[in-house]
Amino acid sequence: MSGLEDLYREIILDHYKNPRNQGTLETPPAVVEQGYNPLCGDEVKVFLVVEDEIVKDIKIDGQGCSISRSSASLMSNAVKGKSVKDAQTTIRTFKKMLALKDEDDIDGETIEPINEHTVGELIALQGVVKFPVRIKCATLPWNTLTQALQSAMAK
């Protein structure tokens, strides 16, 4: 195993053992969406406060495997404080990284090449592609965030 793989494993374990933005937010003003993976039992709730099209606050609650929980933690760090548009771009970039979207142009938007500079710590989850069944674990929080963003913008 390379030193880089070790580093990525450490990032995943750190976010699993010490999840960022864990907890709940009062609803309203937060919207809450729940995601569930029936294959493994992972559950995630995303609590989201969007004001002036900015992700003002996000909390994650639920239970699941190390991949699901670390993905949720990394995701919450990646989108907190960003505009809704930038959060949506981050979601598309993350899915491209996991080869769920292989086009460079998604919904009329060019997605930058995937590297540590463009995705930061999220790059640690790129190794999940070696285990296709775990991709659903990694994307569960992201799909739930997509629903929460849609709900928040519909308010």
Phi and psi in degrees as GROMACS dihedral restraints (atoms count N, CA, C in turn):
[ dihedral_restraints ]
;  ai    aj    ak    al  type     phi  dphi    fc
    3     4     5     6     1   -79.8    20    10
    4     5     6     7     1   163.7    20    10
    6     7     8     9     1   -62.0    20    10
    7     8     9    10     1   -33.9    20    10
    9    10    11    12     1   -66.8    20    10
   10    11    12    13     1   -42.5    20    10
   12    13    14    15     1   -62.6    20    10
   13    14    15    16     1   -38.5    20    10
   15    16    17    18     1   -61.7    20    10
   16    17    18    19     1   -42.9    20    10
   18    19    20    21     1   -62.0    20    10
   19    20    21    22     1   -45.2    20    10
   21    22    23    24     1   -62.8    20    10
   22    23    24    25     1   -40.8    20    10
   24    25    26    27     1   -62.0    20    10
   25    26    27    28     1   -40.9    20    10
   27    28    29    30     1   -63.2    20    10
   28    29    30    31     1   -40.7    20    10
   30    31    32    33     1   -62.4    20    10
   31    32    33    34     1   -45.8    20    10
   33    34    35    36     1   -62.0    20    10
   34    35    36    37     1   -46.2    20    10
   36    37    38    39     1   -65.4    20    10
   37    38    39    40     1   -38.0    20    10
   39    40    41    42     1   -62.5    20    10
   40    41    42    43     1   -45.1    20    10
   42    43    44    45     1   -70.6    20    10
   43    44    45    46     1   -27.3    20    10
   45    46    47    48     1   -72.4    20    10
   46    47    48    49     1   -46.3    20    10
   48    49    50    51     1   -77.2    20    10
   49    50    51    52     1   -30.4    20    10
   51    52    53    54     1  -129.6    20    10
   52    53    54    55     1    67.6    20    10
   54    55    56    57     1   -63.0    20    10
   55    56    57    58     1   137.6    20    10
   57    58    59    60     1   -85.0    20    10
   58    59    60    61     1   149.3    20    10
   60    61    62    63     1    56.5    20    10
   61    62    63    64     1    34.3    20    10
   63    64    65    66     1   -82.0    20    10
   64    65    66    67     1   142.2    20    10
   66    67    68    69     1   135.4    20    10
   67    68    69    70     1  -158.0    20    10
   69    70    71    72     1  -132.4    20    10
   70    71    72    73     1   164.7    20    10
   72    73    74    75     1  -126.8    20    10
   73    74    75    76     1   150.5    20    10
   75    76    77    78     1   -65.6    20    10
   76    77    78    79     1   135.2    20    10
   78    79    80    81     1  -116.3    20    10
   79    80    81    82     1   130.7    20    10
   81    82    83    84     1   -68.6    20    10
   82    83    84    85     1   168.6    20    10
   84    85    86    87     1   -84.6    20    10
   85    86    87    88     1   -13.9    20    10
   87    88    89    90     1   -75.3    20    10
   88    89    90    91     1   149.0    20    10
   90    91    92    93     1   -96.7    20    10
   91    92    93    94     1   153.9    20    10
   93    94    95    96     1  -133.0    20    10
   94    95    96    97     1   135.2    20    10
   96    97    98    99     1  -129.6    20    10
   97    98    99   100     1   145.4    20    10
   99   100   101   102     1  -119.6    20    10
  100   101   102   103     1   136.6    20    10
  102   103   104   105     1  -120.3    20    10
  103   104   105   106     1   150.1    20    10
  105   106   107   108     1  -144.3    20    10
  106   107   108   109     1   136.2    20    10
  108   109   110   111     1  -110.0    20    10
  109   110   111   112     1   103.5    20    10
  111   112   113   114     1   -66.2    20    10
  112   113   114   115     1   -18.8    20    10
  114   115   116   117     1   -69.1    20    10
  115   116   117   118     1   -34.9    20    10
  117   118   119   120     1  -127.5    20    10
  118   119   120   121     1    -9.8    20    10
  120   121   122   123     1    89.6    20    10
  121   122   123   124     1     4.3    20    10
  123   124   125   126     1   -61.2    20    10
  124   125   126   127     1   137.0    20    10
  126   127   128   129     1  -131.0    20    10
  127   128   129   130     1   140.6    20    10
  129   130   131   132     1  -142.1    20    10
  130   131   132   133     1   140.0    20    10
  132   133   134   135     1  -118.5    20    10
  133   134   135   136     1   132.2    20    10
  135   136   137   138     1  -112.3    20    10
  136   137   138   139     1   120.1    20    10
  138   139   140   141     1  -102.4    20    10
  139   140   141   142     1   127.6    20    10
  141   142   143   144     1  -137.5    20    10
  142   143   144   145     1   131.8    20    10
  144   145   146   147     1  -115.8    20    10
  145   146   147   148     1   119.4    20    10
  147   148   149   150     1  -117.0    20    10
  148   149   150   151     1   125.0    20    10
  150   151   152   153     1  -131.2    20    10
  151   152   153   154     1   131.3    20    10
  153   154   155   156     1    53.0    20    10
  154   155   156   157     1    39.6    20    10
  156   157   158   159     1    59.7    20    10
  157   158   159   160     1    29.8    20    10
  159   160   161   162     1  -121.2    20    10
  160   161   162   163     1   137.0    20    10
  162   163   164   165     1   -75.1    20    10
  163   164   165   166     1    94.4    20    10
  165   166   167   168     1   -74.2    20    10
  166   167   168   169     1   -38.2    20    10
  168   169   170   171     1  -152.7    20    10
  169   170   171   172     1   150.2    20    10
  171   172   173   174     1  -147.4    20    10
  172   173   174   175     1   135.9    20    10
  174   175   176   177     1  -131.4    20    10
  175   176   177   178     1   148.7    20    10
  177   178   179   180     1  -121.9    20    10
  178   179   180   181     1   135.3    20    10
  180   181   182   183     1  -136.9    20    10
  181   182   183   184     1   159.1    20    10
  183   184   185   186     1   136.1    20    10
  184   185   186   187     1  -168.0    20    10
  186   187   188   189     1  -143.9    20    10
  187   188   189   190     1   151.8    20    10
  189   190   191   192     1   171.8    20    10
  190   191   192   193     1  -172.5    20    10
  192   193   194   195     1   -74.4    20    10
  193   194   195   196     1   173.7    20    10
  195   196   197   198     1   -62.2    20    10
  196   197   198   199     1   -35.4    20    10
  198   199   200   201     1   -68.6    20    10
  199   200   201   202     1   -47.5    20    10
  201   202   203   204     1   -61.3    20    10
  202   203   204   205     1   -47.0    20    10
  204   205   206   207     1   -70.4    20    10
  205   206   207   208     1   -41.1    20    10
  207   208   209   210     1   -69.9    20    10
  208   209   210   211     1   -35.4    20    10
  210   211   212   213     1   -62.2    20    10
  211   212   213   214     1   -42.5    20    10
  213   214   215   216     1   -63.3    20    10
  214   215   216   217     1   -42.1    20    10
  216   217   218   219     1   -64.6    20    10
  217   218   219   220     1   -48.4    20    10
  219   220   221   222     1   -61.2    20    10
  220   221   222   223     1   -40.7    20    10
  222   223   224   225     1   -62.1    20    10
  223   224   225   226     1   -46.4    20    10
  225   226   227   228     1   -61.4    20    10
  226   227   228   229     1   -39.7    20    10
  228   229   230   231     1   -64.6    20    10
  229   230   231   232     1   -37.3    20    10
  231   232   233   234     1   -71.4    20    10
  232   233   234   235     1   -27.0    20    10
  234   235   236   237     1  -109.5    20    10
  235   236   237   238     1   -17.4    20    10
  237   238   239   240     1   -62.4    20    10
  238   239   240   241     1   127.0    20    10
  240   241   242   243     1    88.1    20    10
  241   242   243   244     1    -7.0    20    10
  243   244   245   246     1   -87.4    20    10
  244   245   246   247     1   161.2    20    10
  246   247   248   249     1   -69.3    20    10
  247   248   249   250     1   158.1    20    10
  249   250   251   252     1   -58.2    20    10
  250   251   252   253     1   -42.0    20    10
  252   253   254   255     1   -61.1    20    10
  253   254   255   256     1   -44.7    20    10
  255   256   257   258     1   -66.1    20    10
  256   257   258   259     1   -36.4    20    10
  258   259   260   261     1   -63.7    20    10
  259   260   261   262     1   -41.5    20    10
  261   262   263   264     1   -65.4    20    10
  262   263   264   265     1   -37.4    20    10
  264   265   266   267     1   -64.6    20    10
  265   266   267   268     1   -40.1    20    10
  267   268   269   270     1   -62.4    20    10
  268   269   270   271     1   -40.5    20    10
  270   271   272   273     1   -61.6    20    10
  271   272   273   274     1   -48.1    20    10
  273   274   275   276     1   -63.4    20    10
  274   275   276   277     1   -40.1    20    10
  276   277   278   279     1   -64.9    20    10
  277   278   279   280     1   -42.0    20    10
  279   280   281   282     1   -60.9    20    10
  280   281   282   283     1   -44.9    20    10
  282   283   284   285     1   -66.4    20    10
  283   284   285   286     1   -35.1    20    10
  285   286   287   288     1   -63.9    20    10
  286   287   288   289     1   -40.4    20    10
  288   289   290   291     1   -59.4    20    10
  289   290   291   292     1   -35.3    20    10
  291   292   293   294     1   -88.6    20    10
  292   293   294   295     1    12.8    20    10
  294   295   296   297     1    65.6    20    10
  295   296   297   298     1    21.6    20    10
  297   298   299   300     1   -80.9    20    10
  298   299   300   301     1   -23.0    20    10
  300   301   302   303     1  -134.1    20    10
  301   302   303   304     1   117.3    20    10
  303   304   305   306     1  -104.9    20    10
  304   305   306   307     1     0.3    20    10
  306   307   308   309     1   -78.6    20    10
  307   308   309   310     1   148.6    20    10
  309   310   311   312     1   -81.2    20    10
  310   311   312   313     1   -20.7    20    10
  312   313   314   315     1  -118.5    20    10
  313   314   315   316     1   107.7    20    10
  315   316   317   318     1  -116.3    20    10
  316   317   318   319     1   122.8    20    10
  318   319   320   321     1    53.7    20    10
  319   320   321   322     1    40.5    20    10
  321   322   323   324     1    76.7    20    10
  322   323   324   325     1     6.1    20    10
  324   325   326   327     1  -117.5    20    10
  325   326   327   328     1   128.9    20    10
  327   328   329   330     1   -77.1    20    10
  328   329   330   331     1   128.1    20    10
  330   331   332   333     1   -95.9    20    10
  331   332   333   334     1   129.2    20    10
  333   334   335   336     1   -64.5    20    10
  334   335   336   337     1   156.1    20    10
  336   337   338   339     1   -56.3    20    10
  337   338   339   340     1   146.3    20    10
  339   340   341   342     1   -83.4    20    10
  340   341   342   343     1   118.6    20    10
  342   343   344   345     1  -158.1    20    10
  343   344   345   346     1   175.9    20    10
  345   346   347   348     1   -60.2    20    10
  346   347   348   349     1   -32.0    20    10
  348   349   350   351     1   -66.0    20    10
  349   350   351   352     1   -39.8    20    10
  351   352   353   354     1   -85.3    20    10
  352   353   354   355     1   -25.0    20    10
  354   355   356   357     1  -121.1    20    10
  355   356   357   358     1    -4.1    20    10
  357   358   359   360     1    59.0    20    10
  358   359   360   361     1  -137.8    20    10
  360   361   362   363     1   -64.3    20    10
  361   362   363   364     1   -17.7    20    10
  363   364   365   366     1   -58.2    20    10
  364   365   366   367     1   -23.7    20    10
  366   367   368   369     1   -57.3    20    10
  367   368   369   370     1   -24.7    20    10
  369   370   371   372     1   -60.9    20    10
  370   371   372   373     1   -26.3    20    10
  372   373   374   375     1   -86.5    20    10
  373   374   375   376     1    -3.1    20    10
  375   376   377   378     1   -61.3    20    10
  376   377   378   379     1   -29.7    20    10
  378   379   380   381     1   -64.8    20    10
  379   380   381   382     1   -14.2    20    10
  381   382   383   384     1   -61.5    20    10
  382   383   384   385     1   -26.1    20    10
  384   385   386   387     1   -61.1    20    10
  385   386   387   388     1   -20.5    20    10
  387   388   389   390     1   -71.6    20    10
  388   389   390   391     1   -15.3    20    10
  390   391   392   393     1  -127.4    20    10
  391   392   393   394     1    82.0    20    10
  393   394   395   396     1   -51.4    20    10
  394   395   396   397     1   -33.8    20    10
  396   397   398   399     1   -67.3    20    10
  397   398   399   400     1   -24.2    20    10
  399   400   401   402     1   -84.2    20    10
  400   401   402   403     1   -11.6    20    10
  402   403   404   405     1   -60.3    20    10
  403   404   405   406     1   -38.4    20    10
  405   406   407   408     1   -63.1    20    10
  406   407   408   409     1   -34.8    20    10
  408   409   410   411     1   -64.0    20    10
  409   410   411   412     1   -44.6    20    10
  411   412   413   414     1   -70.2    20    10
  412   413   414   415     1   -33.6    20    10
  414   415   416   417     1   -91.2    20    10
  415   416   417   418     1   -12.9    20    10
  417   418   419   420     1   -52.5    20    10
  418   419   420   421     1   -51.5    20    10
  420   421   422   423     1   -62.3    20    10
  421   422   423   424     1   -35.3    20    10
  423   424   425   426     1   -69.4    20    10
  424   425   426   427     1   -40.8    20    10
  426   427   428   429     1   -66.0    20    10
  427   428   429   430     1   -36.8    20    10
  429   430   431   432     1   -69.1    20    10
  430   431   432   433     1   -38.9    20    10
  432   433   434   435     1   -61.4    20    10
  433   434   435   436     1   -41.5    20    10
  435   436   437   438     1   -56.8    20    10
  436   437   438   439     1   -45.2    20    10
  438   439   440   441     1   -63.8    20    10
  439   440   441   442     1   -41.3    20    10
  441   442   443   444     1   -65.2    20    10
  442   443   444   445     1   -40.4    20    10
  444   445   446   447     1   -63.3    20    10
  445   446   447   448     1   -41.5    20    10
  447   448   449   450     1   -62.5    20    10
  448   449   450   451     1   -43.5    20    10
  450   451   452   453     1   -63.7    20    10
  451   452   453   454     1   -42.8    20    10
  453   454   455   456     1   -64.3    20    10
  454   455   456   457     1   -40.4    20    10
  456   457   458   459     1   -75.8    20    10
  457   458   459   460     1   -21.0    20    10
  459   460   461   462     1   -78.7    20    10
  460   461   462   463     1   -15.3    20    10
